[in-house]
Amino acid sequence: MRDQGTLRWSVTLVTLAVLSGWLASLLTPRQNQPDTARSAGRIDYYSRDVTRTVLDESGNPRQTLKASMLHHYPEDDHTELMEPALTLYQAHQTPWVIQAETAVLPAGGEIIYLNGAVHISRAADAEGRKLEILTRNVRLKPDQDYAETSEYIELSSPPDRLSGKGAEVHFGDDVKIRLLSEVRRKHDAKKTANP
């Protein structure tokens, strides 16, 4: 009996030792492992509440970019933005406002990758029509007044509503929006009827 009692205590002590070691390894921070929050690389500068305005040849605003936070990564010279809002100005037209959850600007800055939910809007123009676009994950070329997505898109310009998968949008003087597939249109006749 004495040998059985000693054996039980030995097994219990070994089990406790193993569990203690396992628990200690879980709770101890690892010094040489990469931090997942910094997986994108080292940040060389950051800024809060950023506003950048690009002017045209006449000194008038061409684009205004705002973001709640900016992080720059020197390894590949890319920039990440939180809650970006880009306004595209055009002569004699209502500006476009493009908002997203996050954005990535690769080196060079010719393309902006808008990530997550994207909201594109234009207040009523001279003809009284406003335009609103809801989609996700947009590739934007602001200098070319062009954006594209392969995601589901909803477009609303009362009395019309369109939806589809994928789109190409040209924001220039002559607005062109091309839905690429699975296109549906709804026209609200009540909103076009004159009382």
C-alpha positions as CSV (number, residue, x, y, z in Angstrom):
1,M,0.0,0.0,0.0
2,R,2.8,2.3,0.8
3,D,4.3,1.9,-2.7
4,Q,0.9,2.6,-4.3
5,G,0.4,5.8,-2.2
6,T,3.9,6.9,-3.1
7,L,3.3,6.2,-6.7
8,R,0.1,8.2,-6.7
9,W,1.8,11.2,-5.1
10,S,4.7,11.0,-7.6
11,V,2.2,10.9,-10.5
12,T,0.3,13.8,-9.0
13,L,3.5,15.9,-8.5
14,V,4.7,15.2,-12.0
15,T,1.3,16.1,-13.5
16,L,1.3,19.3,-11.5
17,A,4.8,20.1,-12.6
18,V,3.9,19.6,-16.3
19,L,0.7,21.6,-16.0
20,S,2.7,24.4,-14.2
21,G,5.3,24.5,-17.0
22,W,2.6,24.6,-19.7
23,L,0.7,27.4,-17.9
24,A,3.9,29.4,-17.4
25,S,4.8,29.1,-21.1
26,L,1.3,30.4,-22.0
27,L,1.5,33.4,-19.7
28,T,5.2,34.4,-20.3
29,P,5.6,36.9,-23.2
30,R,7.9,35.6,-25.9
31,Q,10.8,38.0,-26.5
32,N,12.0,36.7,-29.9
33,Q,8.7,36.2,-31.7
34,P,7.3,38.8,-34.1
35,D,4.5,40.8,-32.8
36,T,1.4,40.2,-35.0
37,A,0.3,43.8,-34.6
38,R,3.6,44.9,-36.3
39,S,3.5,42.3,-39.0
40,A,3.5,44.9,-41.8
41,G,6.9,46.2,-40.7
42,R,8.5,49.0,-38.8
43,I,6.6,52.4,-38.9
44,D,9.0,55.3,-39.4
45,Y,6.3,58.0,-39.0
46,Y,2.6,58.3,-38.2
47,S,0.1,61.1,-38.0
48,R,-3.4,61.7,-36.6
49,D,-6.2,63.7,-38.3
50,V,-4.3,64.1,-41.6
51,T,-5.5,66.4,-44.4
52,R,-3.7,66.7,-47.7
53,T,-4.9,68.9,-50.5
54,V,-3.7,68.7,-54.1
55,L,-4.1,71.8,-56.2
56,D,-4.6,72.1,-60.0
57,E,-2.6,74.4,-62.3
58,S,-4.8,77.4,-61.3
59,G,-4.4,76.9,-57.6
60,N,-7.8,75.5,-57.1
61,P,-8.3,72.3,-55.0
62,R,-8.2,69.1,-57.2
63,Q,-8.3,66.6,-54.4
64,T,-8.5,66.6,-50.6
65,L,-7.6,63.5,-48.7
66,K,-8.5,63.2,-45.0
67,A,-7.8,60.3,-42.6
68,S,-8.0,59.7,-38.9
69,M,-4.6,58.0,-38.8
70,L,-1.7,57.5,-41.2
71,H,1.2,55.0,-40.8
72,H,4.2,55.0,-43.1
73,Y,6.3,51.9,-43.6
74,P,9.8,52.6,-45.0
75,E,10.7,49.0,-46.1
76,D,8.5,49.2,-49.2
77,D,7.5,52.9,-48.9
78,H,3.7,52.2,-48.5
79,T,1.2,54.1,-46.4
80,E,-1.8,52.9,-44.5
81,L,-4.8,55.1,-43.7
82,M,-7.6,54.6,-41.2
83,E,-11.1,56.0,-42.1
84,P,-9.9,57.8,-45.3
85,A,-12.2,60.3,-47.1
86,L,-11.2,61.6,-50.5
87,T,-12.9,64.5,-52.2
88,L,-12.5,64.9,-56.0
89,Y,-13.2,68.4,-57.2
90,Q,-14.2,69.1,-60.8
91,A,-14.8,72.5,-62.4
92,H,-18.5,73.5,-62.5
93,Q,-19.6,70.2,-60.9
94,T,-20.5,68.8,-57.5
95,P,-17.5,67.1,-56.0
96,W,-17.3,63.4,-55.4
97,V,-16.7,62.1,-51.8
98,I,-15.2,58.6,-51.4
99,Q,-15.0,57.1,-48.0
100,A,-13.6,53.7,-46.8
101,E,-12.7,51.8,-43.7
102,T,-9.0,51.7,-44.5
103,A,-6.7,52.4,-47.4
104,V,-3.3,51.4,-48.6
105,L,-1.1,53.6,-50.8
106,P,1.8,51.7,-52.4
107,A,5.0,53.5,-53.2
108,G,4.4,56.2,-55.9
109,G,0.9,56.9,-54.8
110,E,-0.8,56.6,-58.2
111,I,-3.2,53.9,-56.9
112,I,-5.1,53.8,-53.6
113,Y,-6.5,50.5,-52.4
114,L,-9.7,51.2,-50.5
115,N,-10.4,48.3,-48.2
116,G,-13.6,47.2,-46.5
117,A,-16.9,49.0,-46.9
118,V,-16.6,51.9,-49.5
119,H,-19.1,54.7,-49.9
120,I,-19.0,57.0,-52.9
121,S,-21.4,59.9,-53.2
122,R,-22.1,63.1,-55.1
123,A,-24.6,65.6,-53.9
124,A,-27.3,66.8,-56.3
125,D,-25.9,68.1,-59.6
126,A,-27.2,70.9,-61.8
127,E,-30.0,68.6,-62.9
128,G,-30.9,67.8,-59.4
129,R,-29.7,64.2,-59.4
130,K,-27.6,62.8,-56.6
131,L,-25.6,59.6,-56.8
132,E,-24.6,57.1,-54.1
133,I,-22.5,54.0,-54.5
134,L,-22.0,51.3,-51.9
135,T,-19.4,48.5,-52.4
136,R,-16.3,47.0,-51.0
137,N,-12.6,46.8,-51.8
138,V,-12.0,49.4,-54.5
139,R,-8.9,50.2,-56.6
140,L,-8.8,54.0,-57.1
141,K,-6.7,56.0,-59.5
142,P,-7.5,59.6,-58.3
143,D,-5.3,61.3,-60.9
144,Q,-7.3,59.6,-63.7
145,D,-10.7,60.0,-62.0
146,Y,-11.2,56.3,-62.2
147,A,-12.2,53.5,-59.8
148,E,-12.9,49.8,-60.1
149,T,-14.1,46.9,-58.0
150,S,-14.9,43.2,-58.6
151,E,-17.2,43.2,-55.5
152,Y,-21.0,43.5,-55.3
153,I,-22.1,47.1,-55.9
154,E,-25.3,49.1,-55.3
155,L,-25.8,52.4,-57.1
156,S,-28.6,54.8,-56.2
157,S,-29.6,57.8,-58.2
158,P,-33.3,58.4,-57.6
159,P,-35.5,57.3,-59.2
160,D,-33.1,54.6,-60.3
161,R,-31.4,51.8,-58.3
162,L,-28.8,49.5,-59.9
163,S,-26.9,46.6,-58.5
164,G,-24.4,44.1,-59.9
165,K,-21.1,42.5,-59.5
166,G,-18.0,44.5,-60.4
167,A,-17.8,48.0,-61.7
168,E,-15.7,50.6,-63.5
169,V,-16.4,54.2,-62.6
170,H,-15.1,57.3,-64.5
171,F,-15.7,60.4,-62.4
172,G,-14.7,63.0,-65.0
173,D,-16.8,65.6,-66.7
174,D,-18.8,62.9,-68.4
175,V,-19.6,60.4,-65.7
176,K,-19.5,56.8,-66.9
177,I,-20.4,53.9,-64.6
178,R,-20.2,50.4,-66.0
179,L,-21.5,47.4,-64.0
180,L,-19.8,44.3,-65.1
181,S,-22.1,41.4,-64.4
182,E,-25.4,40.2,-62.7
183,V,-26.9,43.7,-63.3
184,R,-30.3,44.5,-61.9
185,R,-32.2,47.8,-62.3
186,K,-35.2,49.2,-60.4
187,H,-36.9,52.3,-61.5
188,D,-39.3,53.9,-59.0
189,A,-42.1,55.3,-61.2
190,K,-43.6,57.1,-58.2
191,K,-40.6,59.4,-57.9
192,T,-40.7,60.4,-61.5
193,A,-44.4,61.2,-61.7
194,N,-45.2,64.9,-61.3
195,P,-47.8,65.6,-58.7
